[in-house]
């Protein structure tokens, strides 16, 4: 596998998602600088991105929405086999342009002190994260959030 440090401009495809161990993942749609150099029916390039940096993870999970134009810098790893997306570990994120129309979501993010929760109209389960994006767990319902946070604080010494 070839690794290259690079900067890529592209549009966020779907809302960034929290990943394991405080990471965030998202797909970036990248188009060539000169569209005349590729066939008109050529598909867009999709770059699968991940960030472990707390500041970037927080921005991805709270401030980025689909269709935002961003510039990401990091280590690009070529896919192991043709047809798979390239993987980019993001070290720097810059928002170049925001989506014209905010996307309405059936989800609401709320804070519980040093914790963030995501309420989804289609599910009773509630994902819980620290304010820095570290995964805490999935509460079975809104009434179980406090119990999950208490357990997390006991296990981790009260540090969110």
C-alpha atoms as a printed R data frame, in Angstrom:
    type eleno elety resid chain resno       x      y       z
1   ATOM     1    CA   UNK     A     1   0.000  0.000   0.000
2   ATOM     2    CA   UNK     A     2   1.146  3.476  -0.860
3   ATOM     3    CA   UNK     A     3   0.739  6.319   1.647
4   ATOM     4    CA   UNK     A     4   0.919  9.961   0.584
5   ATOM     5    CA   UNK     A     5   0.445 13.182   2.556
6   ATOM     6    CA   UNK     A     6  -1.963 15.354   0.597
7   ATOM     7    CA   UNK     A     7  -4.710 17.978   0.614
8   ATOM     8    CA   UNK     A     8  -8.090 17.242  -0.990
9   ATOM     9    CA   UNK     A     9 -11.100 19.471  -1.604
10  ATOM    10    CA   UNK     A    10 -14.508 17.818  -1.771
11  ATOM    11    CA   UNK     A    11 -18.111 17.752  -0.679
12  ATOM    12    CA   UNK     A    12 -19.301 15.869   2.382
13  ATOM    13    CA   UNK     A    13 -21.585 13.107   1.114
14  ATOM    14    CA   UNK     A    14 -23.575 12.105   4.224
15  ATOM    15    CA   UNK     A    15 -23.527 13.386   7.824
16  ATOM    16    CA   UNK     A    16 -20.250 12.454   9.537
17  ATOM    17    CA   UNK     A    17 -20.667  9.540  11.933
18  ATOM    18    CA   UNK     A    18 -18.954  8.835  15.243
19  ATOM    19    CA   UNK     A    19 -16.518  5.962  15.096
20  ATOM    20    CA   UNK     A    20 -14.674  3.869  17.655
21  ATOM    21    CA   UNK     A    21 -12.280  5.391  20.218
22  ATOM    22    CA   UNK     A    22 -13.276  9.040  19.682
23  ATOM    23    CA   UNK     A    23 -13.025  9.073  15.905
24  ATOM    24    CA   UNK     A    24 -15.376 10.452  13.280
25  ATOM    25    CA   UNK     A    25 -15.811  9.100   9.763
26  ATOM    26    CA   UNK     A    26 -17.261 10.587   6.604
27  ATOM    27    CA   UNK     A    27 -17.124 10.233   2.837
28  ATOM    28    CA   UNK     A    28 -15.835 13.003   0.635
29  ATOM    29    CA   UNK     A    29 -16.976 13.385  -2.985
30  ATOM    30    CA   UNK     A    30 -14.011 14.623  -5.013
31  ATOM    31    CA   UNK     A    31 -14.254 15.938  -8.558
32  ATOM    32    CA   UNK     A    32 -11.307 16.739 -10.831
33  ATOM    33    CA   UNK     A    33 -10.107 20.355 -11.016
34  ATOM    34    CA   UNK     A    34 -10.604 20.265 -14.771
35  ATOM    35    CA   UNK     A    35 -13.814 18.347 -15.564
36  ATOM    36    CA   UNK     A    36 -12.930 18.376 -19.280
37  ATOM    37    CA   UNK     A    37 -10.141 15.857 -18.606
38  ATOM    38    CA   UNK     A    38 -12.559 13.029 -17.751
39  ATOM    39    CA   UNK     A    39 -15.499 11.446 -19.573
40  ATOM    40    CA   UNK     A    40 -18.870 13.081 -18.936
41  ATOM    41    CA   UNK     A    41 -20.292  9.847 -17.492
42  ATOM    42    CA   UNK     A    42 -17.277  9.136 -15.255
43  ATOM    43    CA   UNK     A    43 -18.299  8.569 -11.618
44  ATOM    44    CA   UNK     A    44 -17.148 10.894  -8.864
45  ATOM    45    CA   UNK     A    45 -14.242  9.764  -6.706
46  ATOM    46    CA   UNK     A    46 -15.214  8.871  -3.137
47  ATOM    47    CA   UNK     A    47 -12.574  9.222  -0.431
48  ATOM    48    CA   UNK     A    48 -13.350  7.573   2.911
49  ATOM    49    CA   UNK     A    49 -12.084  9.885   5.691
50  ATOM    50    CA   UNK     A    50 -11.393  9.352   9.393
51  ATOM    51    CA   UNK     A    51 -10.148 11.733  12.071
52  ATOM    52    CA   UNK     A    52  -8.867 11.006  15.568
53  ATOM    53    CA   UNK     A    53  -8.128 14.656  16.416
54  ATOM    54    CA   UNK     A    54 -10.598 15.769  19.113
55  ATOM    55    CA   UNK     A    55 -11.072 19.279  17.680
56  ATOM    56    CA   UNK     A    56 -11.743 17.951  14.163
57  ATOM    57    CA   UNK     A    57 -14.009 15.168  15.438
58  ATOM    58    CA   UNK     A    58 -16.065 17.701  17.376
59  ATOM    59    CA   UNK     A    59 -16.411 19.951  14.307
60  ATOM    60    CA   UNK     A    60 -17.384 16.999  12.109
61  ATOM    61    CA   UNK     A    61 -20.051 15.752  14.509
62  ATOM    62    CA   UNK     A    62 -21.542 19.141  15.365
63  ATOM    63    CA   UNK     A    63 -20.865 21.578  12.541
64  ATOM    64    CA   UNK     A    64 -20.579 19.724   9.243
65  ATOM    65    CA   UNK     A    65 -23.541 18.690   7.122
66  ATOM    66    CA   UNK     A    66 -23.932 17.032   3.713
67  ATOM    67    CA   UNK     A    67 -22.998 19.240   0.745
68  ATOM    68    CA   UNK     A    68 -20.502 21.318   2.753
69  ATOM    69    CA   UNK     A    69 -17.345 21.929   0.716
70  ATOM    70    CA   UNK     A    70 -14.281 21.154   2.822
71  ATOM    71    CA   UNK     A    71 -10.516 20.974   2.424
72  ATOM    72    CA   UNK     A    72  -8.917 18.097   4.302
73  ATOM    73    CA   UNK     A    73  -5.223 17.403   4.774
74  ATOM    74    CA   UNK     A    74  -3.757 14.130   5.951
75  ATOM    75    CA   UNK     A    75  -2.293 10.760   5.073
76  ATOM    76    CA   UNK     A    76  -3.915  9.144   2.023
77  ATOM    77    CA   UNK     A    77  -3.688  5.352   1.778
78  ATOM    78    CA   UNK     A    78  -4.436  3.797  -1.593
79  ATOM    79    CA   UNK     A    79  -7.078  1.057  -1.488
80  ATOM    80    CA   UNK     A    80  -5.836 -2.534  -1.243
81  ATOM    81    CA   UNK     A    81  -7.868 -3.538  -4.288
82  ATOM    82    CA   UNK     A    82  -9.415 -1.683  -7.243
83  ATOM    83    CA   UNK     A    83 -12.955 -0.439  -6.723
84  ATOM    84    CA   UNK     A    84 -12.541  0.263  -3.006
85  ATOM    85    CA   UNK     A    85 -12.379  3.887  -1.812
86  ATOM    86    CA   UNK     A    86  -9.086  5.470  -0.859
87  ATOM    87    CA   UNK     A    87  -8.726  6.125   2.895
88  ATOM    88    CA   UNK     A    88  -7.610  9.490   4.262
89  ATOM    89    CA   UNK     A    89  -6.659 10.065   7.907
90  ATOM    90    CA   UNK     A    90  -7.479 13.744   8.416
91  ATOM    91    CA   UNK     A    91  -5.023 15.967  10.308
92  ATOM    92    CA   UNK     A    92  -6.504 19.332   9.255
93  ATOM    93    CA   UNK     A    93 -10.017 20.431   8.237
94  ATOM    94    CA   UNK     A    94 -11.096 23.699   6.664
95  ATOM    95    CA   UNK     A    95 -14.673 24.537   5.673
96  ATOM    96    CA   UNK     A    96 -14.557 26.283   2.288
97  ATOM    97    CA   UNK     A    97 -18.293 26.678   1.751
98  ATOM    98    CA   UNK     A    98 -21.427 25.573   3.562
99  ATOM    99    CA   UNK     A    99 -24.458 23.924   2.016
100 ATOM   100    CA   UNK     A   100 -26.925 26.449   0.634
101 ATOM   101    CA   UNK     A   101 -29.954 24.983   2.355
102 ATOM   102    CA   UNK     A   102 -29.648 23.410   5.804
103 ATOM   103    CA   UNK     A   103 -30.721 19.800   5.805
104 ATOM   104    CA   UNK     A   104 -33.598 19.190   8.144
105 ATOM   105    CA   UNK     A   105 -33.056 16.142  10.285
106 ATOM   106    CA   UNK     A   106 -35.295 14.056  12.465
107 ATOM   107    CA   UNK     A   107 -32.503 14.023  15.036
108 ATOM   108    CA   UNK     A   108 -31.661 16.419  17.841
109 ATOM   109    CA   UNK     A   109 -28.352 16.677  19.673
110 ATOM   110    CA   UNK     A   110 -28.464 17.708  23.333
111 ATOM   111    CA   UNK     A   111 -25.896 18.254  26.083
112 ATOM   112    CA   UNK     A   112 -25.819 16.618  29.515
113 ATOM   113    CA   UNK     A   113 -22.923 18.505  31.120
114 ATOM   114    CA   UNK     A   114 -19.774 17.036  29.540
115 ATOM   115    CA   UNK     A   115 -21.818 14.572  27.479
116 ATOM   116    CA   UNK     A   116 -23.726 14.781  24.184
117 ATOM   117    CA   UNK     A   117 -26.727 12.662  23.251
118 ATOM   118    CA   UNK     A   118 -28.532 12.237  19.949
119 ATOM   119    CA   UNK     A   119 -32.291 11.801  19.976
120 ATOM   120    CA   UNK     A   120 -33.729 10.175  16.845
121 ATOM   121    CA   UNK     A   121 -37.454 10.297  16.130
122 ATOM   122    CA   UNK     A   122 -37.310  6.789  14.630
123 ATOM   123    CA   UNK     A   123 -35.695  5.052  17.611
124 ATOM   124    CA   UNK     A   124 -35.937  4.863  21.396
125 ATOM   125    CA   UNK     A   125 -32.198  4.117  21.670
126 ATOM   126    CA   UNK     A   126 -30.016  7.161  22.425
127 ATOM   127    CA   UNK     A   127 -26.294  7.288  21.479
128 ATOM   128    CA   UNK     A   128 -24.164  8.976  24.167
129 ATOM   129    CA   UNK     A   129 -20.736 10.591  23.622
130 ATOM   130    CA   UNK     A   130 -18.437 12.815  25.601
131 ATOM   131    CA   UNK     A   131 -18.355 16.451  24.467
132 ATOM   132    CA   UNK     A   132 -15.055 15.637  22.730
133 ATOM   133    CA   UNK     A   133 -16.665 12.861  20.704
134 ATOM   134    CA   UNK     A   134 -15.563  9.772  22.671
135 ATOM   135    CA   UNK     A   135 -18.128  6.962  22.483
136 ATOM   136    CA   UNK     A   136 -19.813  6.246  25.841
137 ATOM   137    CA   UNK     A   137 -22.561  3.842  24.844
138 ATOM   138    CA   UNK     A   138 -26.120  3.370  23.636
139 ATOM   139    CA   UNK     A   139 -28.878  4.035  26.165
140 ATOM   140    CA   UNK     A   140 -31.928  1.812  25.582
141 ATOM   141    CA   UNK     A   141 -34.225  4.812  26.027
142 ATOM   142    CA   UNK     A   142 -34.032  8.434  27.234
143 ATOM   143    CA   UNK     A   143 -34.659  7.365  30.846
144 ATOM   144    CA   UNK     A   144 -31.452  5.266  30.796
145 ATOM   145    CA   UNK     A   145 -29.116  8.138  29.796
146 ATOM   146    CA   UNK     A   146 -28.286  9.191  33.367
147 ATOM   147    CA   UNK     A   147 -27.501  5.594  34.377
148 ATOM   148    CA   UNK     A   148 -25.175  5.157  31.389
149 ATOM   149    CA   UNK     A   149 -23.356  8.417  32.193
150 ATOM   150    CA   UNK     A   150 -23.028  7.430  35.886
151 ATOM   151    CA   UNK     A   151 -21.508  4.068  34.920
152 ATOM   152    CA   UNK     A   152 -19.104  5.759  32.502
153 ATOM   153    CA   UNK     A   153 -17.942  8.214  35.189
154 ATOM   154    CA   UNK     A   154 -17.436  5.441  37.750
155 ATOM   155    CA   UNK     A   155 -15.387  3.369  35.309
156 ATOM   156    CA   UNK     A   156 -13.354  6.325  34.020
157 ATOM   157    CA   UNK     A   157 -12.896  8.197  37.295
158 ATOM   158    CA   UNK     A   158 -15.338 10.972  36.509
159 ATOM   159    CA   UNK     A   159 -13.377 12.286  33.529
160 ATOM   160    CA   UNK     A   160 -15.552 12.900  30.507
